[in-house]
Amino acid sequence: MQGNQIETATAPLRDDIRFLGGILGDTIRDHEGAAIFDLIEAVRVEAFKVRRSEVDRSAVADMLREVDIHTAIPVIRAFSHFLLLANLAEDLQRDRRRAVHVAAGEPPQDSSLAATYRKLDAAGLDGDAAADLLTDALVSPVITAHPTETRRRTIFDVQGRITELMRQRQRYNRFEPEFAELEVDIRRQVLQLWRAALIRLARLRIQDEIEVGLRYYDLTLFDVIPRINDQVRAALRERWPGHELLSRPILRPGSWIGGDRDGNPFVTAEVVHRATHRAGAVAFDRYLKSLVELEKTLSQSARLVPVTPELAAIADAGYDDSPQRADEPYRRAIRGIRARLSATACRSLGEIPADGIDVGAEPYAGPEGLLADLAVVDASMRASGDGLLADDRLAGLRAAVQTFGFHLQGLDMRQNSESHEQVVAELFAWAGVHSDYASLDEPARVELLSAELTTRRPLIGPTARLSELAAKELAVVRSAKTALDDLGPDTVPNYIISMCTSVSDMLEAALLLKEAGILDPGDADTPPSSPVGVVPLFETIDDLRHGAEILSAALEVPAYHRLVAARGMQQEVMLGYSDSNKDGGYLAANWALYRAELNLVDAARKTGIRLRLFHGRGGTVGRGGGRSYDAILAQPAGAVRGSLRLTEQGEVISTKYAESGTAFRNLEALVAGTLESTLLDVEGLGAEAEPAYEILDELAESARVAYAKLVHETPGFVDYFRASTPIAEVADLNLGSRPASRKPTNSVYDLRAIPWVMAWSQSRVMLPGWYGTGSAFEQWIGDDPARLATLSDLYRRWPFFQTVLSNLAQVMAKADMDIAARYADLVPDKALRDNVFGMICDEFSRTVRMHAAITGTDELLADNPALAESIHNRFPYLEPLNQLQVELLRRRRAGDTSELVERGILLTMNGLATALRNSG
């Protein structure tokens, strides 16, 4: 686009931002007073002058240095609310631009399913090959808890209402009366937003995190996921008829909230029960509400409409003897289904939901029974010519039950291998199997575990006296067994082993599943079975290098191989983006992950397993973030065989899934990327792959060395990190249910990845998303223009390298070394401050320079104009939040631990996270 075209295209966005900002300003002036409003406005004006380089950065800092905390709080809230409204305006702009694109008749854009179908059609794929590659296809976004996503449901609800009112406003011109009426309604909502607290004051409990995760189902997921599943199934079966593709819905969501106990002492058996059964309750509530609506609408009279014998049998089952419905078989059938579903909910949850009825009906054995009855209703309606009615609410309910079952979402369990080792050692000692399991070497451990996995004999009985750790761990796994019994085999699909470094780590988890009654070892005549898969998580760079070896060795253990064979040779492996990045830096971590995938794909081919990769991505680039569609296409060939699981975390969740249109686009992008990576050659390197891999081997090692020199080898670096970022406040202020560190140490290795990345994001250094990369490029290229040309060529042709550099540019565009310098001033040791911050600034400049050389453009965001516009619009409003955060951190560390100062710090964290939209 030319400059004037960009101005025209972005004018509606600027208008929306000015309109909403003006309303917010009026609200603040009316309810906080002119003095507060004038200060906010003066700070805003100075912040824009800073962006235009008209004044020094200290101008804003000077205005806020001595501000009274009672004044600081509304200032923080004002800029946080504005950024929240700016997010809303940007989402509306994306919808607007998409509508213009479609209206102009332009080809569908990449990451849309329409574009993917065109690519599949052009490729002329064989139906048999497509059917094989899409066997057991699964795309599963897995929602996880996040400490900065502390907004209350009230805020989400108001945001949703403002969004809808702004959409309505677009339909009128300003001379119509409705236009003015909508402005009044929007003002009313903004006032409600201002009067509501942005965040909870109380510590976020894990029970709260469970509810936060579940809120997205009613907001969007209940409607959007089944719709995409139906559309994709229909599109693929139309292209390859006769293959019955996607017999199960491809999109099936998951969760970690309430099942991830790695370093979280608050995940107990009771929490697992709550997480699984609350999810089930959400599903049952939705289905029963839908059945109530169907009862109201399916009023066909038997005097006018014939029904099938199967429908009549359901209607005449005796659950509705109302004379007023004697000639309304569909209503009586739906009431009978509702009665049986109510009884099922009572059996599974211990109570009948609000829209249930208690008439002594027989429960369904599982969702298949409910689907069978709904299929009878559907068939009868179509037989009588009422297919148009069947395609409405009934079709939506059937699609939802097919997708969500009675469990709603699969809850993964996760624990670290060290805990497993301690518990297994204790069980063996109690049972008299071995008195000192921890002393055994790896072959002896594998031998002992393998023997136990071939017998159904439990190791302990109900009277066993166990340590607190062992008792808790067994209780958690047994609670998972109860959930599986109550809600079905998809309720807990995976048991993930953090820091998995050996075969015994995998077998220990399997043994705990057996002890809880989840894994049945089988016998000579019966194969083993387990609804829960054992999933190794390879996290550090060293573990990623050896992941394929560990998996291959595990499959050589007969007991484990039999279990995998009984599960259709399906084996999932999780790849950890966070600890690998914290361990070796951005480029080294990304390449270690790519290499690990190549090795795992090769191991899968040799062992005959169907490999499914689970990507533990965070919101930030430093934790594997970035555009999901691009990330999927950047996977090596064979890594995505119809299946993809990935974590969704933090502000990214609300950004993607709080609104239906946005949720649809983000989920279709996941499916589109998975289909393209599965069915098309997207790597594009061909015979030149190995030379490219060797180049990245060298670059990654150089980047790791540069990163380690700062993070792991510079004396005092951890002290610098703790003083120059709000990491201590992340821990002290209890932002989430999970502690900030795995252990009470002063080591980077023991810090949790989310606080590590979040702290660097808040201070605007963004170090995990770029550090070491510039040095690696500079060292490899040297003075050789041919080497620079080689990297530029890889950038043009290789999706992986493109994505690495694109994500690098995104995070560097959000970094700000001038703001970071304010945080560096919090470090009391001047020599340490000058040394570490000097290294950071030098590497930042080097990385920007090398990015420009390789890509051929000085614009960091040349390939992402939407983000460039977003940064232009919103970043002046980050300035006051960062400056106030530094000021309040200074006060707190000087001894002012008042509630308002702590609240102010928490509000700045939330505001910055809202603005950056991917902070942890």
Secondary structure as the mmCIF struct_conf table of DSSP 4:
data_model
#
loop_
_struct_conf.conf_type_id
_struct_conf.id
_struct_conf.beg_label_comp_id
_struct_conf.beg_label_asym_id
_struct_conf.beg_label_seq_id
_struct_conf.end_label_comp_id
_struct_conf.end_label_asym_id
_struct_conf.end_label_seq_id
HELX_RH_AL_P HELX_RH_AL_P1 GLY A 3 GLU A 32
HELX_RH_AL_P HELX_RH_AL_P2 ALA A 34 ARG A 51
TURN_TY1_P TURN_TY1_P1 ARG A 52 SER A 53
BEND BEND1 GLU A 54 VAL A 55
TURN_TY1_P TURN_TY1_P2 ARG A 57 ARG A 57
HELX_RH_AL_P HELX_RH_AL_P3 SER A 58 LEU A 64
TURN_TY1_P TURN_TY1_P3 ARG A 65 GLU A 66
HELX_RH_AL_P HELX_RH_AL_P4 ILE A 69 ALA A 103
TURN_TY1_P TURN_TY1_P4 ALA A 104 GLY A 105
HELX_LH_PP_P HELX_LH_PP_P1 GLU A 106 GLN A 109
TURN_TY1_P TURN_TY1_P5 ASP A 110 SER A 111
BEND BEND2 SER A 112 SER A 112
HELX_RH_AL_P HELX_RH_AL_P5 LEU A 113 ALA A 123
TURN_TY1_P TURN_TY1_P6 GLY A 124 GLY A 124
HELX_RH_AL_P HELX_RH_AL_P6 GLY A 127 LEU A 133
TURN_TY1_P TURN_TY1_P7 LEU A 134 ASP A 136
STRN STRN1 LEU A 138 THR A 144
TURN_TY1_P TURN_TY1_P8 PRO A 147 THR A 148
STRN STRN2 ARG A 151 ARG A 151
HELX_RH_AL_P HELX_RH_AL_P7 ARG A 153 ARG A 169
TURN_TY1_P TURN_TY1_P9 GLN A 170 ARG A 171
BEND BEND3 TYR A 172 TYR A 172
TURN_TY1_P TURN_TY1_P10 ARG A 174 PHE A 175
BEND BEND4 GLU A 176 GLU A 176
HELX_RH_AL_P HELX_RH_AL_P8 PRO A 177 ARG A 195
BEND BEND5 ALA A 196 ALA A 196
BEND BEND6 LEU A 198 LEU A 198
STRN STRN3 ILE A 199 ILE A 199
BEND BEND7 LEU A 201 ALA A 202
HELX_RH_AL_P HELX_RH_AL_P9 ILE A 206 TYR A 216
HELX_RH_PI_P HELX_RH_PI_P1 TYR A 217 LEU A 221
HELX_RH_AL_P HELX_RH_AL_P10 PHE A 222 ARG A 239
BEND BEND8 TRP A 240 TRP A 240
TURN_TY1_P TURN_TY1_P11 PRO A 241 GLY A 242
BEND BEND9 HIS A 243 HIS A 243
BEND BEND10 SER A 247 ARG A 248
BEND BEND11 ILE A 250 ILE A 250
STRN STRN4 LEU A 251 LEU A 251
STRN STRN5 GLY A 254 SER A 255
TURN_TY1_P TURN_TY1_P12 ILE A 257 GLY A 259
STRN STRN6 ASP A 260 ASP A 260
TURN_TY1_P TURN_TY1_P13 ASP A 262 GLY A 263
TURN_TY1_P TURN_TY1_P14 PRO A 265 PHE A 266
HELX_RH_AL_P HELX_RH_AL_P11 ALA A 269 THR A 297
TURN_TY1_P TURN_TY1_P15 ALA A 302 LEU A 304
BEND BEND12 VAL A 305 VAL A 305
HELX_RH_AL_P HELX_RH_AL_P12 PRO A 309 ALA A 315
TURN_TY1_P TURN_TY1_P16 ASP A 316 ASP A 316
BEND BEND13 ALA A 317 TYR A 319
HELX_RH_3T_P HELX_RH_3T_P1 PRO A 323 ARG A 325
TURN_TY1_P TURN_TY1_P17 ALA A 326 ASP A 327
HELX_RH_AL_P HELX_RH_AL_P13 PRO A 329 LEU A 349
BEND BEND14 GLY A 350 GLU A 351
TURN_TY1_P TURN_TY1_P18 ALA A 354 ASP A 355
BEND BEND15 VAL A 359 VAL A 359
HELX_LH_PP_P HELX_LH_PP_P2 ALA A 361 TYR A 364
BEND BEND16 ALA A 365 GLY A 366
HELX_RH_AL_P HELX_RH_AL_P14 PRO A 367 ALA A 383
TURN_TY1_P TURN_TY1_P19 SER A 384 GLY A 385
HELX_RH_AL_P HELX_RH_AL_P15 GLY A 387 LEU A 389
HELX_RH_PI_P HELX_RH_PI_P2 ALA A 390 LEU A 394
HELX_RH_AL_P HELX_RH_AL_P16 ALA A 395 PHE A 404
TURN_TY1_P TURN_TY1_P20 GLY A 405 HIS A 407
BEND BEND17 LEU A 408 GLN A 409
STRN STRN7 GLY A 410 LEU A 411
STRN STRN8 MET A 413 ASN A 416
HELX_RH_AL_P HELX_RH_AL_P17 SER A 417 ALA A 431
TURN_TY1_P TURN_TY1_P21 GLY A 432 GLY A 432
BEND BEND18 VAL A 433 VAL A 433
BEND BEND19 SER A 435 SER A 435
HELX_RH_3T_P HELX_RH_3T_P2 TYR A 437 SER A 439
BEND BEND20 LEU A 440 LEU A 440
HELX_RH_AL_P HELX_RH_AL_P18 GLU A 442 GLU A 452
TURN_TY1_P TURN_TY1_P22 LEU A 453 THR A 454
BEND BEND21 LEU A 459 LEU A 459
TURN_TY1_P TURN_TY1_P23 PRO A 462 THR A 463
HELX_RH_AL_P HELX_RH_AL_P19 GLU A 468 LEU A 487
TURN_TY1_P TURN_TY1_P24 PRO A 489 ASP A 490
BEND BEND22 THR A 491 VAL A 492
STRN STRN9 ASN A 494 SER A 498
TURN_TY1_P TURN_TY1_P25 MET A 499 MET A 499
BEND BEND23 SER A 502 SER A 502
HELX_RH_AL_P HELX_RH_AL_P20 VAL A 503 GLU A 515
TURN_TY1_P TURN_TY1_P26 ALA A 516 GLY A 517
BEND BEND24 ILE A 518 ILE A 518
STRN STRN10 ASP A 520 ASP A 520
BEND BEND25 ALA A 524 THR A 526
STRN STRN11 SER A 529 SER A 529
BEND BEND26 PRO A 531 VAL A 532
STRN STRN12 GLY A 533 PHE A 538
BEND BEND27 THR A 540 THR A 540
HELX_RH_AL_P HELX_RH_AL_P21 ILE A 541 LEU A 555
TURN_TY1_P TURN_TY1_P27 GLU A 556 GLU A 556
BEND BEND28 VAL A 557 VAL A 557
HELX_RH_AL_P HELX_RH_AL_P22 PRO A 558 ALA A 566
TURN_TY1_P TURN_TY1_P28 ARG A 567 MET A 569
STRN STRN13 GLN A 570 GLY A 576
HELX_RH_AL_P HELX_RH_AL_P23 TYR A 577 GLY A 584
HELX_RH_AL_P HELX_RH_AL_P24 TYR A 586 THR A 607
TURN_TY1_P TURN_TY1_P29 GLY A 608 GLY A 608
STRN STRN14 ARG A 610 GLY A 616
BEND BEND29 GLY A 619 THR A 620
HELX_RH_3T_P HELX_RH_3T_P3 VAL A 621 ARG A 623
TURN_TY1_P TURN_TY1_P30 GLY A 624 GLY A 624
BEND BEND30 GLY A 626 GLY A 626
HELX_RH_AL_P HELX_RH_AL_P25 SER A 628 LEU A 633
TURN_TY1_P TURN_TY1_P31 ALA A 634 ALA A 634
BEND BEND31 GLN A 635 GLN A 635
HELX_LH_PP_P HELX_LH_PP_P3 PRO A 636 PRO A 636
TURN_TY1_P TURN_TY1_P32 ALA A 637 GLY A 638
BEND BEND32 ALA A 639 ALA A 639
BEND BEND33 ARG A 641 GLY A 642
STRN STRN15 SER A 643 GLN A 649
TURN_TY1_P TURN_TY1_P33 GLY A 650 GLY A 650
HELX_RH_AL_P HELX_RH_AL_P26 GLU A 651 TYR A 657
BEND BEND34 ALA A 658 GLU A 659
HELX_RH_AL_P HELX_RH_AL_P27 SER A 660 LEU A 679
BEND BEND35 LEU A 680 LEU A 680
BEND BEND36 GLU A 683 GLU A 683
HELX_RH_3T_P HELX_RH_3T_P4 GLY A 686 GLU A 688
HELX_RH_AL_P HELX_RH_AL_P28 ALA A 689 VAL A 711
TURN_TY1_P TURN_TY1_P34 HIS A 712 GLU A 713
BEND BEND37 THR A 714 THR A 714
TURN_TY1_P TURN_TY1_P35 PRO A 715 GLY A 716
HELX_RH_AL_P HELX_RH_AL_P29 PHE A 717 SER A 724
BEND BEND38 THR A 725 THR A 725
TURN_TY1_P TURN_TY1_P36 PRO A 726 PRO A 726
HELX_RH_AL_P HELX_RH_AL_P30 ILE A 727 ASP A 732
TURN_TY1_P TURN_TY1_P37 LEU A 733 ASN A 734
BEND BEND39 GLY A 736 ARG A 738
BEND BEND40 ALA A 740 ALA A 740
STRN STRN16 SER A 741 SER A 741
BEND BEND41 ARG A 742 ASN A 746
HELX_RH_3T_P HELX_RH_3T_P5 VAL A 748 ASP A 750
STRN STRN17 LEU A 751 LEU A 751
HELX_RH_AL_P HELX_RH_AL_P31 ALA A 753 GLN A 762
TURN_TY1_P TURN_TY1_P38 SER A 763 ARG A 764
HELX_RH_3T_P HELX_RH_3T_P6 LEU A 767 GLY A 769
TURN_TY1_P TURN_TY1_P39 TRP A 770 GLY A 772
HELX_RH_AL_P HELX_RH_AL_P32 THR A 773 ILE A 781
TURN_TY1_P TURN_TY1_P40 GLY A 782 ASP A 783
HELX_RH_AL_P HELX_RH_AL_P33 PRO A 785 ARG A 797
HELX_RH_AL_P HELX_RH_AL_P34 PRO A 799 LYS A 814
HELX_RH_AL_P HELX_RH_AL_P35 MET A 817 ALA A 824
TURN_TY1_P TURN_TY1_P41 ASP A 825 LEU A 826
BEND BEND42 PRO A 828 PRO A 828
HELX_RH_AL_P HELX_RH_AL_P36 LYS A 830 THR A 855
TURN_TY1_P TURN_TY1_P42 GLY A 856 GLY A 856
BEND BEND43 ASP A 858 ASP A 858
TURN_TY1_P TURN_TY1_P43 LEU A 860 ASP A 863
HELX_RH_AL_P HELX_RH_AL_P37 PRO A 865 ARG A 893
TURN_TY1_P TURN_TY1_P44 ALA A 894 GLY A 895
HELX_RH_AL_P HELX_RH_AL_P38 GLU A 899 LEU A 916
BEND BEND44 ARG A 917 ARG A 917
#
